[in-house]
Amino acid sequence: MRKEAWTLAIETLSWIEMRRLSERLALEKTVKQLGISDANATRLAHMLVCETVRRRNFIDSFINNVLKPKSLNEFNLGTQAFLRLYVYQTRIAKNWSKLDIKEAENIAKLARSILGWKTLKKVESIFGFLLTQHPASILEDLNDEERAGLLTFHPTWFVKYCFKLLGRREAIAMLEVDAQSPPTYIRLNTLKTMEIEILERLVKEGVTLEKIEELRYAYKVLDTNQPLTRTDSFRKGLFYIQDKASCFAAEVANPRPEMTVLDVCAAPGAKSTYLAQLMRNRGVIYSVDYSKRRMDIWKREIARMGVGIGLPIIADACNPLAPIIEADLVVLDPPCTSTGTFRKLPSAKWRLTRRSIDKMAEIQWQMINNCAENVKLGGTLIYSTCSITVEENEMLIERFLKWHPEFSLVEITPKIGTSGLRGLSSCQRLYPHTHQCNGSFIAKLLKG
């Protein structure tokens, strides 16, 4: 099992580097490619990959300090992946202090059997140095932002951005939380049966929950005897694994039965299925997404959750949407930099640059402009992202209101977040370190 897990982890990290894939997609691709069916090996590989990627800048600096004058990127992807995993497992997982020489030797043997002794021969001479070098050595002669970036495992440009946005103390608190695994939330699906019956089933299946009082059907998972996706309740569509911030966005939308709803960027289906639940499966939801692959997932989730009012539309919301759809409610959750989800998707922070924010904001601008045309008079437009940047959020809403005076911001309920920045107090923000969920932004706009 251990060899399969390390093989998966090495290959997954290589795919992440080569194709800039997310951890989940890279692991899925690798499992299929290698034909590995051992669930325990897959879970161990996923943990190794996520925790290694989460700390990639620190690990790379640590390795390069030992390799100099050579550097990590001079070696092939498999060797790079193994060295990163080796440092994580032998040093970071041991809190840098407890050395297990026997484990390190066994990991080296595993790597030889996976990558070949000829490949590993080029770097074997540094294994001992990696076990003994003090991590503080890489922090010398750095400025404040660079040092904070290494200690919180973030790119320096993002640290600078957060310092400016939130102030140093608040920014550090948020950045430090990203080093931890995020909490898991589920939303109970009352389209299938009563909430109390679902709770009773989950107790029998060994799932311990805590109610999120501010939200209607959201619960925090405290403990589970097995992966949630392997429970009978999940297979029967009795719950959806959905972050608290995503549940919040759907409840802010407050759809009612018999409404016509347009859900833009709808896949993989978290919003569509919750909107349908709040509408009690009465009305119609036009769910739009550009990706056929993602919409195939949407169709499976719609069926699993028992939604009967969702209609899929494959279209790019950067272009004008069907003018015949005049909706009471339009929900737009556009592609974003995902700067609020680094706890969940650590690889995302290494794919971004400062320019990524402005590029993404322009895509969001095209989408919200197009969506405005589909909101009927007296209807509502919900705009939400899982980003913390002002360019993708408050600044975009300010620009939208100038171009569309027929829209106005309205107060959001329930109030579980903090007020928007730049004076947009009607909007709400959620932060990972204060709200224990994905960082996010939401605005509610009324047309009329």
FITOR-242658 format. One record per residue (C-alpha): residue number from 1; residue in one letter; chain; x, y, z. Coordinates in steps of 0.2 Angstrom, whole numbers. Each point is the difference from the previous one (the first is absolute). Layout:
BEGIN
num, residuo, cadena, east, north, up
NUM, a, A, X, Y, Z
...
This chain:
BEGIN
num, residuo, cadena, east, north, up
1, m, A, 0, 0, 0
2, r, A, 14, 12, 5
3, k, A, 9, -2, -17
4, e, A, -16, 3, -9
5, a, A, -4, 16, 10
6, w, A, 18, 7, -3
7, t, A, -1, -5, -19
8, l, A, -17, 10, -1
9, a, A, 7, 15, 10
10, i, A, 16, 1, -11
11, e, A, -10, -1, -16
12, t, A, -14, 12, 6
13, l, A, 13, 13, 5
14, s, A, 8, -2, -17
15, w, A, -17, 3, -9
16, i, A, -4, 15, 11
17, e, A, 17, 8, -6
18, m, A, -1, -5, -18
19, r, A, -19, 4, -3
20, r, A, -4, 12, 14
21, l, A, -14, -11, 6
22, s, A, -8, 0, 17
23, e, A, 4, -13, 12
24, r, A, -17, -9, -2
25, l, A, 1, 0, -19
26, a, A, 18, -5, 0
27, l, A, -3, -14, 12
28, e, A, -15, -7, -10
29, k, A, 10, 0, -16
30, t, A, 14, -9, 9
31, v, A, -11, -13, 8
32, k, A, -8, -4, -17
33, q, A, 17, 0, -9
34, l, A, 8, -12, 12
35, g, A, -16, -10, 3
36, i, A, 2, 0, 19
37, s, A, -16, -5, 9
38, d, A, 6, 0, 18
39, a, A, -10, 13, 9
40, n, A, 12, 1, 15
41, a, A, 15, 3, -12
42, t, A, -10, 14, -9
43, r, A, -4, 9, 17
44, l, A, 18, -1, 6
45, a, A, 5, 7, -17
46, h, A, -12, 14, 1
47, m, A, 6, 5, 17
48, l, A, 18, 0, -5
49, v, A, -3, 10, -16
50, c, A, -11, 13, 9
51, e, A, 11, 3, 15
52, t, A, 16, 0, -12
53, v, A, -8, 12, -12
54, r, A, -7, 11, 14
55, r, A, 18, 4, 6
56, r, A, 9, -1, -17
57, n, A, 9, 17, 1
58, f, A, 8, -4, 17
59, i, A, 4, -18, -6
60, d, A, 8, 6, -16
61, s, A, 11, 13, 9
62, f, A, 5, -13, 12
63, i, A, 5, -12, -13
64, n, A, 9, 13, -11
65, n, A, 10, 6, 15
66, v, A, 7, -18, 1
67, l, A, 2, -2, -19
68, k, A, 9, 16, -4
69, p, A, 8, 5, -11
70, k, A, -12, -12, -9
71, s, A, -19, 3, 2
72, l, A, -15, -12, 0
73, n, A, -7, 5, -17
74, e, A, 16, -8, -8
75, f, A, -7, -17, 4
76, n, A, -14, -9, -9
77, l, A, -18, 1, 7
78, g, A, 0, -17, 9
79, t, A, 16, 5, 9
80, q, A, -7, 17, 5
81, a, A, -16, -8, 6
82, f, A, 9, -13, 11
83, l, A, 12, 12, 8
84, r, A, -15, 11, 5
85, l, A, -9, -15, 7
86, y, A, 15, -6, 9
87, v, A, 3, 17, 9
88, y, A, -19, 1, 5
89, q, A, 0, -18, 7
90, t, A, 17, -1, 8
91, r, A, 1, 18, 7
92, i, A, -17, 10, 0
93, a, A, -11, -15, 5
94, k, A, 12, -2, 14
95, n, A, 0, 18, 5
96, w, A, 18, 2, -6
97, s, A, 7, -7, 16
98, k, A, -3, -19, 2
99, l, A, 11, -9, -13
100, d, A, -5, -18, -5
101, i, A, 15, -7, -10
102, k, A, -8, -16, -3
103, e, A, -15, 8, -8
104, a, A, 11, 11, -11
105, e, A, 9, -15, -6
106, n, A, -16, -10, -4
107, i, A, -6, 16, -9
108, a, A, 16, 0, -10
109, k, A, -2, -18, -5
110, l, A, -18, 3, -5
111, a, A, 6, 14, -12
112, r, A, 13, -11, -8
113, s, A, -13, -13, -3
114, i, A, -12, 13, -8
115, l, A, 12, 11, -9
116, g, A, 15, -11, -3
117, w, A, 17, 0, 9
118, k, A, 8, 9, -15
119, t, A, -12, 15, 2
120, l, A, 2, 1, 19
121, k, A, 19, -2, 0
122, k, A, 1, 18, -6
123, v, A, -7, 7, 17
124, e, A, 3, -14, 12
125, s, A, 15, 10, 7
126, i, A, -11, 13, 7
127, f, A, -12, -11, 10
128, g, A, 10, 1, 16
129, f, A, 2, 19, -2
130, l, A, -19, 2, -2
131, l, A, -2, -10, 16
132, t, A, 12, 11, 10
133, q, A, -2, 18, -7
134, h, A, -8, 12, 12
135, p, A, -16, 8, -8
136, a, A, 5, 18, 7
137, s, A, 15, 0, -12
138, i, A, -11, 5, -15
139, l, A, -8, 15, 9
140, e, A, 16, 10, 1
141, d, A, 2, 17, -9
142, l, A, -19, 1, -5
143, n, A, -11, 15, 1
144, d, A, -16, -1, 10
145, e, A, -12, -5, -14
146, e, A, 12, -14, -6
147, r, A, 2, -7, 17
148, a, A, -19, 1, 3
149, g, A, -2, -9, -17
150, l, A, 11, -14, 5
151, l, A, -7, -2, 18
152, t, A, -18, 0, -6
153, f, A, 3, -9, -16
154, h, A, -6, 13, -13
155, p, A, 8, 9, -15
156, t, A, 8, 17, 6
157, w, A, -11, 10, -12
158, f, A, -16, -7, 8
159, v, A, 7, 4, 18
160, k, A, 3, 18, -6
161, y, A, -17, 1, -7
162, c, A, -8, -7, 17
163, f, A, 10, 12, 10
164, k, A, -6, 15, -10
165, l, A, -18, -7, 0
166, l, A, -2, -5, 18
167, g, A, 15, 7, 10
168, r, A, 15, -11, 5
169, r, A, -8, -8, 16
170, e, A, -17, -5, -8
171, a, A, 9, -6, -16
172, i, A, 12, -11, 10
173, a, A, -15, -7, 10
174, m, A, -8, -5, -17
175, l, A, 15, -6, -8
176, e, A, 5, -11, 14
177, v, A, -17, -9, -1
178, d, A, 3, -5, -18
179, a, A, 14, -12, 7
180, q, A, -14, -11, 8
181, s, A, -12, -12, -8
182, p, A, -18, 9, -2
183, p, A, -15, -6, 10
184, t, A, -13, -10, -9
185, y, A, -18, 5, -2
186, i, A, -15, -9, -7
187, r, A, -17, 6, -5
188, l, A, -15, -11, 4
189, n, A, -12, -3, -15
190, t, A, -18, 1, 5
191, l, A, -5, -3, -17
192, k, A, 2, -19, 4
193, t, A, -6, -1, 18
194, m, A, -2, 10, 16
195, e, A, 15, 7, 8
196, i, A, -2, -9, 16
197, e, A, 0, -17, -9
198, i, A, 16, 4, -9
199, l, A, 8, 5, 16
200, e, A, -5, -17, 8
201, r, A, 7, -9, -15
202, l, A, 16, 9, 1
203, v, A, 2, -4, 18
204, k, A, -2, -19, -4
205, e, A, 13, 2, -13
206, g, A, 13, 7, 13
207, v, A, -1, 18, -6
208, t, A, 1, 14, 14
209, l, A, -7, 17, -5
210, e, A, -2, 17, 8
211, k, A, -14, 12, -6
212, i, A, 5, 16, -8
213, e, A, -13, 10, 8
214, e, A, 0, 15, -12
215, l, A, -4, -11, -15
216, r, A, -15, -11, -3
217, y, A, 7, -17, -5
218, a, A, 19, 2, 3
219, y, A, 10, -11, 12
220, k, A, 18, -1, 4
221, v, A, 7, -18, 0
222, l, A, 9, -3, 16
223, d, A, 4, -19, -2
224, t, A, -4, -14, -12
225, n, A, 4, -19, 0
226, q, A, 2, 0, -19
227, p, A, 2, 12, -15
228, l, A, -16, 10, -2
229, t, A, -1, -5, -18
230, r, A, -1, -19, 5
231, t, A, -15, 2, 11
232, d, A, -17, -7, -5
233, s, A, -7, 17, 4
234, f, A, 12, 9, -13
235, r, A, -5, -13, -14
236, k, A, -18, 3, 3
237, g, A, 2, 19, -1
238, l, A, -5, 4, 18
239, f, A, 14, 13, 1
240, y, A, 12, 10, -10
241, i, A, 18, 4, 5
242, q, A, 0, 19, -1
243, d, A, 10, 13, 8
244, k, A, -9, 12, 12
245, a, A, 3, 15, -11
246, s, A, -8, -8, -15
247, c, A, -15, -5, 11
248, f, A, -1, 18, 5
249, a, A, 0, 7, -18
250, a, A, -15, -11, -4
251, e, A, -10, 6, 15
252, v, A, 4, 18, -3
253, a, A, -8, -3, -17
254, n, A, -16, -5, 9
255, p, A, -8, -8, -15
256, r, A, -19, -4, 1
257, p, A, -11, -14, -7
258, e, A, -6, 4, -18
259, m, A, 14, 12, -4
260, t, A, 11, 0, -16
261, v, A, 18, -1, 5
262, l, A, 16, 1, -10
263, d, A, 15, -8, 8
264, v, A, 15, 6, -9
265, c, A, 17, -10, 1
266, a, A, -11, -14, 8
267, a, A, 11, -15, -1
268, p, A, 3, -11, 10
269, g, A, -17, 3, 8
270, a, A, 1, 6, 18
271, k, A, -10, 16, -4
272, s, A, -12, -8, -12
273, t, A, -5, -14, 12
274, y, A, -2, 12, 15
275, l, A, -10, 13, -10
276, a, A, -11, -14, -5
277, q, A, -2, -6, 18
278, l, A, -4, 17, 6
279, m, A, -13, 1, -14
280, r, A, -7, -17, 5
281, n, A, 2, -6, -17
282, r, A, -13, 12, -7
283, g, A, 5, 12, -14
284, v, A, 14, -1, -12
285, i, A, 19, 2, 1
286, y, A, 10, 3, -16
287, s, A, 18, -5, 5
288, v, A, 13, 6, -12
289, d, A, 19, -5, -1
290, y, A, 12, 0, -14
291, s, A, 8, -17, 4
292, k, A, -8, -16, -7
293, r, A, 10, -10, 13
294, r, A, -5, 10, 14
295, m, A, -18, 0, -6
296, d, A, 0, -19, 0
297, i, A, 5, 0, 18
298, w, A, -15, 13, 3
299, k, A, -12, -13, -8
300, r, A, 6, -14, 11
301, e, A, -2, 12, 16
302, i, A, -17, 6, -6
303, a, A, -6, -18, -1
304, r, A, 8, -6, 16
305, m, A, -8, 15, 10
306, g, A, -17, -3, -8
307, v, A, -1, 17, -9
308, g, A, -14, 0, -13
309, i, A, 0, 19, -5
310, g, A, 18, 2, -6
311, l, A, 3, 3, -19
312, p, A, 18, -1, -6
313, i, A, 7, 12, -13
314, i, A, 17, -1, -6
315, a, A, 6, 18, -4
316, d, A, 14, 12, 4
317, a, A, -7, 14, 10
318, c, A, 14, 12, -7
319, n, A, -12, 1, -14
320, p, A, -18, 6, 1
321, l, A, -12, -13, 6
322, a, A, -17, -5, -7
323, p, A, -10, 16, 0
324, i, A, -16, -10, 1
325, i, A, 4, -5, 18
326, e, A, -7, 14, 11
327, a, A, 4, -5, 18
328, d, A, -7, 5, 17
329, l, A, 17, -5, 7
330, v, A, 17, -1, -8
331, v, A, 14, -8, 10
332, l, A, 18, 3, -7
333, d, A, 14, -9, 9
334, p, A, 14, 4, -14
335, p, A, 17, -8, -2
336, c, A, 12, 9, 12
337, t, A, 17, -1, 7
338, s, A, -6, -10, 15
339, t, A, 11, 9, 12
340, g, A, -13, -4, 13
341, t, A, 2, -19, -2
342, f, A, 19, -3, 2
343, r, A, -3, -11, 15
344, k, A, -10, -12, -11
345, l, A, 9, 3, -16
346, p, A, 18, 4, 4
347, s, A, 7, -2, -17
348, a, A, -10, 15, -6
349, k, A, 11, 12, 9
350, w, A, 15, -6, -10
351, r, A, -9, 2, -17
352, l, A, -5, 19, 3
353, t, A, 10, 16, -2
354, r, A, -5, 18, 4
355, r, A, -6, 2, -18
356, s, A, -12, -15, 2
357, i, A, -11, 11, 10
358, d, A, -3, 13, -13
359, k, A, -2, -13, -14
360, m, A, -13, -9, 10
361, a, A, -9, 16, 5
362, e, A, -2, 4, -19
363, i, A, -8, -17, -3
364, q, A, -12, 3, 15
365, w, A, -4, 17, -7
366, q, A, -6, -8, -17
367, m, A, -10, -13, 9
368, i, A, -9, 12, 12
369, n, A, -4, 12, -14
370, n, A, -8, -14, -10
371, c, A, -10, -7, 15
372, a, A, -7, 18, 3
373, e, A, -10, -2, -16
374, n, A, -9, -16, 6
375, v, A, -6, 8, 16
376, k, A, -19, 5, -1
377, l, A, -5, 16, 7
378, g, A, -2, -2, 19
379, g, A, 11, -15, -1
380, t, A, 16, -4, 10
381, l, A, 18, -3, -6
382, i, A, 12, -9, 13
383, y, A, 18, 2, -3
384, s, A, 12, -11, 10
385, t, A, 18, -5, -1
386, c, A, 12, -11, 11
387, s, A, 13, 14, -2
388, i, A, 6, 13, 13
389, t, A, 6, 13, -13
390, v, A, -8, 17, -2
391, e, A, 2, 0, -19
392, e, A, -11, -16, -2
393, n, A, -12, 6, 13
394, e, A, -4, 18, 6
395, m, A, 9, 9, -14
396, l, A, -10, -11, -13
397, i, A, -16, 4, 9
398, e, A, 4, 19, 1
399, r, A, 3, -1, -19
400, f, A, -16, -10, -3
401, l, A, -11, 13, 9
402, k, A, 8, 14, -10
403, w, A, -4, -8, -16
404, h, A, -17, -7, 5
405, p, A, -9, 13, 10
406, e, A, -16, -11, -1
407, f, A, 8, -11, 14
408, s, A, 3, 4, 18
409, l, A, 7, -9, 14
410, v, A, -11, -8, 13
411, e, A, 3, -6, 18
412, i, A, 5, -18, 2
413, t, A, -8, -12, 12
414, p, A, 5, -10, 10
415, k, A, 15, 10, 6
416, i, A, 14, -12, 3
417, g, A, 15, 9, -8
418, t, A, 8, 17, 2
419, s, A, -5, 15, -10
420, g, A, 8, 3, -18
421, l, A, 14, 11, -2
422, r, A, 1, 17, -9
423, g, A, -16, 6, 9
424, l, A, -11, -14, -8
425, s, A, -7, -5, 17
426, s, A, -15, -9, -8
427, c, A, 12, -13, -7
428, q, A, 7, -13, 11
429, r, A, 17, -9, 2
430, l, A, 5, -16, 8
431, y, A, 18, -4, 5
432, p, A, 8, -17, 4
433, h, A, 7, 5, 16
434, t, A, -15, 9, 7
435, h, A, -15, -10, -7
436, q, A, 9, -17, -2
437, c, A, -5, -3, -18
438, n, A, 6, 6, -17
439, g, A, 4, 18, -2
440, s, A, -14, 7, -11
441, f, A, -10, 16, -5
442, i, A, -18, 2, -4
443, a, A, -11, 15, -7
444, k, A, -18, 0, -2
445, l, A, -7, 12, -14
446, l, A, -18, 5, -3
447, k, A, -5, 5, -18
448, g, A, -14, 14, 0
